[in-house]
Amino acid sequence: MALGQRPDYARIARHVINIDELFIDYARVFLPSHDRQAWDNVVRIAGGITEKNTPRNLQGRDSYVVALEQYLSTTRLHDTILDGLRTAVRYDKTYFDKIVASLLPLLEKLTTRKISQLLAPDYGDLNDPRPVFNWQQAIRQRAIIYVGLDALSDAEIAAAVGNSMFADLVSVAGHIYKHGVMDGLPQTEENPAINLHCDEFSELMGDEFIPLINKGGGAGVEVTAYTQTLSDIEARIGDRAKADQVVGNFNSRIMMRVRESATVELLTKQLPQVDVLSNSISSGVTDSADAQGNISFSSNTQDRMSSIQVPLLEPASLVQLPKGQAFALLEGGQLWKATHPITGRSTRSADAGKHHTHSPLYGKTVRQHAHMVGPPGDSCNGEK
């Protein structure tokens, strides 16, 4: 940004491979602002640089890098960016190349073929009809953005692009929280809800995502995440405490059939114990001890009721759920049993032997298709 260039993956890859160029370009812009003769002095020093008078740690570096190091060693110029670049070029070139070697394969994937045209387009190409927008513009326009990361084909690229996208969204959410969505515009408007739906949530998880679900609500961000098991999130983050932090920030949970007990307990452990009444009947007959009496025997019958506490929902109930059914914790912990319509699935009529297709039910919420689960004795079979 200090050079007036838009950062993108292509430039990052180029400067990782050749950091000398970035150091020289920045110094050429920065030094004249402090001393008009500074760059001329660097050029003069560079003209006298040879392999023999180059320090060992700078062997293989550009002569201007060596000249800049010598010039800066004799001056008291301090700049955060310049000091950072200077520290990087001071490393032995072979050692520096080893440090960044693990980054290069990913950068090569992000800067080749069609992915490069998508992530790092030529912004000056007037013949490119594709629109250029940012998160702020999309939120102001209440736009719908679909991002297909294709994690099945290349999980590494999907994770890199997804994490970068979320990091940018976190930054925008922070700006909206402080200044509002219409910051810089004459009109004022309430912050709109930002609904973020993340399928295969575990593939997108990273440290960038945690602030979004932890504090994004203040900016109107509402996250709906879809994943298979709790272990998927933990394996992605590598920390059980962080995985619990992520899950704990979701107020509502809808759970279909799962096989992992730890995932099931995310819902069942939130539910209370309930009282269940049991009824037992016992009867008995006792012979009379008086053989001469009029009563030969006596009988008694007892009807007993007792109360025991049991979990409102057993883990086995979730493990054995049929397809298209789910339990949901909504509205502060109310338990619902939901049935979702399955579209495009044919069933054979037992009477006519003909095929029928389930009709999708559009425009209805989970609550409109749900049966509330309550304590025994309550009316809990009516549709809500």
Secondary structure, 3 states (H helix, E strand, C coil): CCCCCCCCHHHHHHHHHCHHHHHHHHHHHHHHHCCCCHHHHHHHHHHCCCCCCCCHHHCCCCHHHHHHHHHHHCCCCCCHHHHHHHHHHHCCHHHHHHHHCCCHHHHHHHCCHHHHHHHCCCCCCCCCCCCCCCHHHHHHCCCCCCCCCCCCCCHHHHHHHHHHHHHHHHHHHHHHHHHCCCCCCCCCCCCCCEEEEECCHHHHCCCCCHHHHHHHHHHCEEEEECCCCHHHHHHHHCCHHHHHHHHHCCCCEEECCCCCHHHHHHHHCCCCEEEEEEEEEEEEEEECCCCCCCCCEEEEEEEEEEEEEEECCCHHHHHCCCCCEEEEEECCCEEEEEECCCCCCEEECCCCCCEEECCCCCCCCHHHHEEECCCCCCCCCCEC
